[in-house]
Amino acid sequence: MSDGHPATPPSGDLMPADASHDRHAPLRHSARAHAPRTIPIVTAAIAAIAGFVVVYAGTVSQQIEGAITTQDVDHIVDDIDIEVAETGALNILLMGSDVRDGENAEIGGDVTGGMRNDTTIIAHVAGDRSRVDMISIPRDMQVTIPDCALLDGETVTGGYGDFNIAFSNGGKNGNAAEAAACTINTIQQEAQVPIDHWAVVDFAGFIDMVDALGGVEMYIPTDIVSSKANLELEAGWQTLNGEEALGYARLRTAEVGDVSGSDLQRIERQQQLLDAMIHTIFTQNLLTDATALTKFLRAASESLTTDPELGQVEFVLSLAASLRNTPEDDFSFFTVPWVYTEDRLNVLPTEDAELMFEQLRADEPITLDAEGDASSDWDSSTDEPAPEPTTTTN
């Protein structure tokens, strides 16, 4: 990094509650309660795409036209009456899919059937474009999941259970758009937060985006050896390539290292990684390097499934142009406030979660964040998708 590393790397938890939001510290929380996408690098990619198009519009349009998979699912997303501030703010739902087909099967293992999202982030773009707040939703948070309509007219029964069952229900046929629609319905029903746009990125796409950046430099707090994640890292500052970054983002088990089965701890690692990726985009001045940014844009485009508008160069141009002056430190990360269930096998949203959602609806700066022990060794599920979606009925 251009301005050096801390003389003494911080110690302790991956994401201490009072951590500085210095980009060179191991982890930065939110800008206002500063303490990580989904792989939500997608938000940074959107900003980079539009900034580049401002200068190289014709070239970029030709190279990425039609590369992004888009699908309209508005007709299977439930209408809801949500009162929000009319500020021009946007809520973009970012999801990382563990679909195991084609190249993704080679990366994550060829598992029969199933699709889940291990990363879900609401990227809230402020109406005045002064900040982008990214809120992670724990996959094991207990919520009511509505019945899920698919594009062919089939309905998948919902129920009460882990939040990421919604994506699994919608993704039973391997369609990322249907999975996104079911996840949107769950968020809009449970959090009463409207979702304006959505994007899903897969394993291969994430690797390509990191490699297009030339890797990402970040601080690893402890030696990590994980045969399941095919990962071996030494403590200290490291430049992770795409495969290493994906392994770090998905890490749940390790023979060496402070790694528990907790999805909450994994969220912290994902936020740390995404924060470092955004910093890399800023420090490399990609907006002035046509060759490097074109490579990055092509990697991003070929890995995304989005709603039709988000997949249009014209829309991305407008959005990113409005974000060009957003300070790097105002890309901030939060987690929905949670508390363990009595058996500590899952988590529940707290009253602070509702206050956070109120701030989102009002387009106000987020002042709340998750608290508690995220390093518990509980693990309510494996990393492998089930052959069929699993629901817990009421």
Beta strands, then each sheet from edge to edge (+ up, - down):
strand 1: 69-70
strand 2: 90-97
strand 3: 117-125
strand 4: 132-136
strand 5: 142-145
strand 6: 148-149
strand 7: 155-156
strand 8: 159-162
strand 9: 197-201
strand 10: 216-220
strand 11: 224-226
strand 12: 231-233
strand 13: 236-240
strand 14: 304-306
strand 15: 331-335
strand 16: 338-340
strand 17: 347-349
sheet 1: 1+ 14+ 9- 2- 3+ 4- 15-
sheet 2: 5+ 8-
sheet 3: 6+ 7-
sheet 4: 10+ 13-
sheet 5: 11+ 12-
sheet 6: 16+ 17-
end
